[in-house]
Amino acid sequence: ADLRSTSRRLLVYLSITDFGTALANSIGMFDHLPKSASTGCEIQAGFAIFFSVSSYFWTVHVAFFIYLAIARERRDPNSRALLWTFHLLAWGIPLVIVTTAAALSVLGSDAKKFNVSCKYDENN
């Protein structure tokens, strides 16, 4: 029963990150910002990067959990500690990456910056 509930939790967290990725990319794709609104583009890029990297980590965690359950035949009685480790890695590492990118001012729409698909309205 613990394996089942933990695996469901992992899938919920993966779904949340995938939804966040889709939402951030949709905002960047459909929202045409005036050129003066680079802050909005930076925020959109930060969210897109955060959720994309977090989704990658949750996918790895799901695979690792399946490995433990099937290959090791281990129904981890300490899955709570494992889940906390997963949270720390899957939310913490992307947060550090985005915070570092924001501190170095490499998010946004300039050619020298990391752009996730933010579009600008050329008329503004």
C-alpha positions in Angstrom: 0.0 0.0 0.0 2.9 2.4 0.8 4.4 1.8 -2.7 1.1 2.6 -4.3 0.5 5.8 -2.4 4.2 7.0 -2.8 4.1 6.2 -6.5 0.9 8.2 -6.9 2.4 11.1 -5.0 5.4 11.0 -7.4 3.1 11.2 -10.4 1.2 14.1 -8.9 4.4 16.1 -8.4 5.5 15.2 -12.0 2.1 16.3 -13.3 2.4 19.6 -11.4 5.8 20.3 -12.9 4.6 19.4 -16.4 1.6 21.7 -16.0 3.8 24.5 -14.8 6.1 23.9 -17.9 3.1 24.0 -20.2 1.7 27.1 -18.6 5.0 29.0 -18.7 5.6 28.1 -22.3 2.0 29.0 -23.2 2.4 32.4 -21.6 5.6 33.0 -23.5 4.2 31.8 -26.8 0.9 33.6 -26.7 1.6 36.8 -24.7 3.0 39.5 -26.9 4.7 42.0 -24.6 5.9 45.5 -25.4 9.7 45.7 -25.8 9.8 47.7 -22.5 8.4 44.7 -20.6 11.6 42.7 -20.4 10.8 41.9 -16.7 7.8 39.9 -17.8 9.9 37.9 -20.2 12.5 37.3 -17.5 9.9 36.0 -15.1 8.4 33.8 -17.8 11.8 32.4 -18.7 12.6 31.7 -15.0 9.3 29.8 -14.5 9.8 27.8 -17.7 13.3 26.8 -16.8 12.4 26.0 -13.2 9.4 23.8 -14.1 11.3 22.1 -17.0 14.3 21.2 -14.9 12.0 20.1 -12.0 10.0 17.9 -14.4 13.3 16.2 -15.4 14.2 15.5 -11.8 10.7 14.2 -10.9 10.9 11.9 -14.0 14.3 10.6 -12.8 12.8 10.1 -9.3 9.9 8.1 -10.7 12.3 5.9 -12.6 14.5 5.4 -9.5 11.5 4.6 -7.4 10.3 2.0 -9.9 13.9 0.5 -10.0 13.8 0.2 -6.2 10.4 -1.4 -6.3 11.0 -3.9 -9.1 14.7 -4.6 -9.5 15.5 -4.5 -5.9 12.2 -5.9 -4.8 12.2 -3.4 -2.1 9.1 -1.9 -0.7 10.8 0.9 1.1 9.5 1.2 4.7 11.3 4.5 4.8 9.7 6.0 1.7 9.0 9.2 3.7 12.7 10.0 3.9 13.2 9.1 0.3 10.3 11.4 -0.7 11.9 14.3 1.3 15.1 13.7 -0.6 13.3 13.7 -3.9 11.6 17.0 -2.9 14.9 18.6 -1.9 16.5 17.7 -5.2 13.6 18.2 -7.5 12.6 21.6 -6.2 16.0 22.8 -4.7 18.3 22.3 -7.7 16.0 24.1 -10.2 15.6 26.9 -7.7 19.3 27.3 -7.4 19.7 27.3 -11.2 17.0 29.9 -11.8 18.2 32.1 -8.9 21.7 32.0 -10.2 20.5 32.8 -13.8 18.5 35.7 -12.5 21.4 37.0 -10.4 23.6 36.9 -13.4 20.9 38.6 -15.5 20.9 35.9 -18.2 17.1 35.5 -18.4 15.1 37.4 -20.9 14.9 38.2 -24.6 18.3 39.7 -25.5 20.4 37.6 -27.9 22.9 37.1 -25.1 20.3 35.9 -22.6 18.5 32.6 -22.2 15.1 33.1 -23.9 12.4 30.5 -23.5 10.0 31.8 -26.2 9.0 35.3 -25.1 7.7 37.3 -28.0 7.5 41.0 -28.4 5.1 43.2 -30.2 7.1 45.1 -32.7 4.6 48.0 -32.7 5.4 48.9 -29.1 
